[in-house]
Amino acid sequence: IDEIAYASALRQVSPMWKIFVSLYSLFLCLSSHTWVISVLILCAMLIAMTAIGKTRWHHIIRLMQIPLAFVILGCIMILLQVSHHGEKMLLAIPVGSWYFGVTAESVHQFGQVFLQCLAAVSCLYFLSTSTPMTELFTALRRMHIPGFLVEMMELVYRYIFVLLEAASQIRNAQECRLGYATLKTGFYSTGQLISNLFLRAYRQADRTYTAMESRGYTDEVRTLGLAYETKGWQKGLAVGYSVLLTAAVLICRIGGSRWGLF
């Protein structure tokens, strides 16, 4: 994701504007409870990432596939209903005196929650695919987020890659020794990988902290901020999008009961 963010055409835009657009869209998406707003936000974020940010479609599709499985599994529980009256269901399977199936209301709710989840995820992807994490941390400091929380985020983000690299090295060594040849050896190797991974991560963290202290670490990680070139049309586009989205929410609120959008 960092590689995509560094290559994005929106990288030179101030992170403050991108955070505003992303979080404001996310707020309206979660508070509107209508599929119309979810579709508008989803389309707007996809256009912003691809047409304006110049991010390739196959990158976006691969990223959207990650949460898609969790969203589908979660929404299936909304789709399935249990009732004593099977005649009210569109599709029902009788099990004793109970009926398991779907109703028109559950299908409508399933579609609404599904689109709402995708739209919310697209808001966060818009921010992450256009803003490198180091610049995002700098923006959080400017927003007066407590420095302790920002530093914890930086260290956690850094050690995600340390853990992945250590796990990859251990697994490659195990595969070279046929550690996953059978199911039994696979379970044993997985247990050894997990235990050794945390031991190695702890030792690496201790060495990193010692190295930081020897270089004058004073409980604060300082980073250099970049000079951003946010153009006037980009600011106008962000403000215009926010105004139009707010107007769409208000229209749906007023005419939702009449048009059946809720």
N, C-alpha and C positions, 0 to 999 in steps of 0.2 A: 504494500500500500504506500510506503514511503517513496518507492521508486515512481509510482504513478503520480504522487503528490508533487515531487520535484519536477516532473515533466509536464505538469498541468499548466495551461495558459493562464490560469487564475492564481498562480502562486504569488505573483507580484502584487496582488490585491491585498489590502490590509486584512489581517485575520479578524479584526474587530467587526468588519462588515460581514464577513462570511459566517462568523459566530452568530451575529444578529439574525441574518437571513435563515440560517439553519435552525436555531433555537426558536425563533418566532414561528417558522413553519411547523416545527414539531409541536409547539404549544397549541396552535390552531388545529392541527391534525388530531391531537389527543382530546381536545375539548369540544370539537364540532360534532362528533358522533354521526356523521353523514358520509355516505360513500362518494358523493359528488366532490366534496372538499378533498377527500383522500385521493381520488383520481387526479384532480387538478394539481395537488402537491406532488404526487408521484411523477406526473408528466413534466412538471416544471423542473424538478430536481434532475430528471434524466436528461432534459434538454440542456440544463446548466452544465452538467458534467460532460456531455458529449459535444454539443454544438459550441458552447462558450469555452469550456475547459479543455476541449480537444482530447478528452480521454476516449480511448477506443472502446467500441461496444463490447468486444469479447472480454475486456477487463471488467466492465460493469456486470455483464451476465455471470461471470465466474464469481464475482463478489456477492451478487444477489442470491446465488445458489446456496451460499453458506447458511443464511438464516431461513431460507425457504423451507427446508425440511422441518425445522423447529416450529415454524409458523403453521405449517400444514398439520403436524401432529397435535398442536395445541388447539387449532380450530376444529379438528375432527370431533373433539369432545363437546364442542358447542353444537355441532351439526346433529349428533345422535341424541335422541330423546327417548325417555321411558314413560309409558302411560298405560292406563287400563282401557283407554278408548282408542282402538286402532283405526276406527273410521275417520278420525280427524287427521291422520297422517297421510302424507303423499306416498310413502313407501314404508311398510311395516313388516316385521318378522315376529310372529307370535311365539312366546316362550311361556307356557303355562297360562296364567291369567294376565300376564304382562305382554306388552307390545314394544319392541325395540325398532325404531325407525326415525324418519325425518319428517318434519312439518314445514309448512310454508314459512312460518316465523323463524324456525331454526336455520333454514336455507338463507333467508334474508340477513339474519344476524351473522351467519358464517361468512357471507360475502362482505358484509360491512367490516367485521373484525379483521378479515384477511387483507382487505385493501388498506385498512388503517395501519396494520402492522407493516406492510410493504412500504407505505408512504413514510412512516416513521423511520424505518431503516434507511430509506433513500435520503432523508434529511441528514442523518449521521454520515452516510457515505459521501454526500456532497462535501461536507466539511473535511472528512479524512482524506479524500482523494484530491483535494485542492490545497491543503495546508499541511506541511510537514510537522511532525510532532514537536520538534524543537521550537518552531515558531508558535505553535499552539500553546506551549508552556509559557513562552514569553508573553503572549496575549493574556493568559490567565493571571500572570503577575500584575499586568497593567490593570486588570479588573479588580485588583486588591483581594484576590483569593489568598488565604493564608499560605505563607511560604512553605510551611511544613508539609501541607497537603500537596503542593506542586512538586516539591522535592521527592516525596514518596511516589508520586505518579511517574516522575522521571526515572527513578531507580527501578520501579516495577517494570516499566516499559523496557528499560535497558536489559534487565535480567530475564525477560521473556526470551530474548534471542540467545542469551547465555545458556539457559536451560535447553532450548531447542538444539543448539549446537552440541552440547554435552550429551544429550539423549541420542542424537544422530551418531556420534562417535562410538558410544557404548553399544548401540544396536548393530552398527556395522561390524564391530569386533565380535559380537555374539553370533551374527550370521556367518562370519568366516569360520567359526568353530562349530557350526551346525547347531546353534542354540535353539533354533525354531524348526528342527526337522520333524518333531512329533508334537502332539498336543501337550503331552506331559512336560517335555523339555521347554515348550513355548511358555507355559505358565511359570515354570521355574525361572526362565530367563527374564520374563517380564517383571517378576518380583525382584530379582537381582538388579534389573535396570532401575526400577523405582527407588530402591534403597540406596544404590550407589549414586544415583542422580542427585538426590538431596544432600548426600554427604559431600559430593563434589561441588555442588552449588554453595553450600555453607562455607567450604574452604575458600572458594573463589571470592565470595562476598567478604570474608575476613581479609584476604589479601588485597582486595580492591580498597577496602576502608583504610588499611594501613598505608597503601600507596597514596590515597587522597590526603591523609593526615600529613604525610611527609612532604606534600606539595602545598601545605598551608591551608587545608580545608578548615573552615570556621563555621560549620553547620549551615552553610548556604552555598548552593550551586549557582554560579553566575554564568550567564550566557550573553552573547552579543546580539543585540537586536538589529534587524535589517531595515534599510530605507525602502519603504513601499511606494509604489506608483499607482495609486488608485485614481483612475480617470473619472472625469465628471459624469460620463455616460454610464459608467459602472455604478456609481452612487445613485444616479437617477433611476437606473434599472432596478436596483435593490429596493429603493423607496417605493417606486411605482408598483413593483410586484407585491410588496407588503400591503399597500393600500388596496389593490385589486383583490388580493386574497381576503383581506378583512371585509371588503364589500361583498364578496361571494358568500362568506360565512353569515353575514347579516341577512342577505337575501334568502339563504336557506333557512335561517332561523324564522324569518317572517312568513315565508311561503312554504315551509316544509310540510305542515299539516295538510295544505291544499294539494301539493304536488306529490306527496307520498315519498319525500326524500329521507325522512327519518325512520 
